Amino acid sequence: MIEVKKISDNVWKFTGTDAVNVYFIGLDEMKIVIDAGNRADRQQLEKLLGALVDLKTVDTVIFTHLHYDHIGNFDLFPKAEFYASAKEISDYEKKREDAILNPTITDKFNVKLKPLPEKIGPLEVVEVPGHTSGSVCLLYPEKRILFSGDTMFAKKQLGRTDLPTSAPGKMNDSLIKLLKYDFKILAPGHDY
């Protein structure tokens, strides 16, 4: 079911096709989108997220990784700066098709990616190689929310590590790393 749900003060979750999630954090000083969802959900995302915020005012889009189902609607945010980890950007620059996994989106995706700093707005960036070698999670300490991308999901499932830019040997260390963070709400890339 495609919907938008408030998960905390100023934090909303859009869930679309294949249970893929897009998150919006609306602050006075910043409007942040975490992952841009699947292109198949474009009209619903534009309508539902557009009811919360003028999409032209979103200034920051953070990708947990660059697979097509997490970047598909990048162009709904024309004034945003786009961020991914330095490793994810490097893999993308080496072989775009392997980083995105969908030729149609690979051809459309034409943004300037900036490397993520250690902290961006209220979010701490946690590097978690595994699903991709450049995957990140984002911790919102004030709200105790962990945006986990495709590293881990709510039903104790983990992200795949058999894809072209995966780092299967690093997934276990990444999961152990996440144990030290104090979060109450897990906000995964998919509701699996």
N, C-alpha and C positions, 0 to 999 in steps of 0.2 A: 504494500500500500504506500503510495507516494504521499508524504506529509511533511509538515514542519512542526517541530515540538520544542518548547522552551526547556532547557536542561538545567539552567541556573540563571541568576540575574545577569542580564545582558548577553547570554549565550543561548543560541538556537541551533537545532540540528535539522537538516533537511535529509530525508531518506528517500532514495529513488530506486530505479531498476537495479536488480542484483543486490539489493539491500545496501547500496553504496551511500555513504554519508558525506555531506558537505556541512561544515560548521561556520557559523557567523558569530563574531564577537563585536558587539556594538558599544564602543566607548565614546566619550565626548571627544577625546583627542585622536582616536583611531577607529577605523572600521576594518576589521580583519576577516578574511575568508580563509578557512583551512580546507584545502582541496576544492577543486571546482567541479567534481562529479562527472558523470557519464553523459556524453553528448545526446544520448537517447532521451535524457530527462530535461533537455534544454528548456522547452516551453513551460513545464511545470516549475522548474527551478526559477526561471525568470518571473513567473507569476507569483509564486509563494514567497520567495526571498525578496522579490521586488515589493511585496506588501509590507515587509519589515523595514526595508532600507532602499533608498534610491541607489541602484547599482552603480551609478556614475560617481557616487561618493565613497565607494570602497577604495581605500588607498593601499591596502596590503593584502596580497594573496600569497599564502604559504603552501607549498606542496610538500607533503610527507614523503612522496616519491613521484616519479613522472609517468607512471602507467596511465594509459588512455582513460581509464575509468575514474581517475583522480584529477585529470587536467582538462577534460573534454569541453568544459564551458568557460575556459580562460577568457574568451573574448566578450563575455558579459560584463567585464570589469575594465572599461576602457581607460580609466585614469589610475589604475593600480600599478604598484611595483610588484614584481613577481620574484619569489624567493624559493630556493631549494638548497640542499647541502652542496658544498663544493665538490664532494665525490659524485653526487648525483649529476651535477652539471658536467663534470669531466666525462662520465660514462655517456651522457647525452651527446656531448660534442664528438666523442669517438665514433659512436654508431647510434644515431637517432632512433632507428627502427627497433633496436634491442632495448632501448630505454623506455620507449612508449608502447610498443607491442600492437600497434594498429596503424596500418599505412595511411588511412584517411586522416586520422588525427595527426599523425606525423607530418603530413603535408600541410595541414592547417596551422599547426603550432608554430607561431612566429614571434614569440616574446623574448625580450632581453631578460635573462635570468640573473639574479644577483645571489651571491653566496650568503647563506644565513649566518648572522652573527651568533654569539653564544646566547644572547637574549634579544628578543624583539618585542617591543611593547611590554605587556605583562607576562609574556611567555618565555620560559627557559627552553632552549633547544637541546635535545638529548639525541646524540648519534647512536643509532641502533642497526648496524649492518646485519643483514640476514635476508629478509624478503628481497631487498636490493642492497647493493653494497653501499649506497648512499641514503638509505632510509633514515628518517628521523621521527621521534616522538616529540610532542610539545607539552610541557607541564605548565599549567596555570596555577601556581602555588596558592594564590589568594582564594581561589574557588575550589582548590584540591581536585582539579580535573586533569586527567592525562589523555591527550589526543594521541592515540597509538597507531594511526595509519593502518598498514597491513602487517604490523609486527605481531600483534595479538588481538584477539577478539573476545567478546564478552562470555562466550560459552566455552572458555578454556581451549579454544582452537588457536593455532598459530598460522601466520602467513606462509604461503608456499615459498620454497627455496630452490625450485627447479627451473627458474626462468633465466634468460640470458645474462642479466646483470645481478643475479642473486649471489649471496655469499653464505652458502649453507654452513660452512665451518664456523661462522661468527654468530649465528642465531642464538645459541645457548648462552654465550657471554652477554649478548644484548639483553636477553630475558633476565639473567642474574642481575645485571646493572639496573634494570627497572624495579627490582625488589626494594632498592634503597629509597625509592621516592614515595612520599606520603601523599597518596591520592585517594579520594573517596569515590569519584566518578570516573569510570573508564569510558572514553569516547572513541570507539574504534572506527576504522575506515569502512567497515561493513558490519551490519548487524547479523553476523553468523553466530 
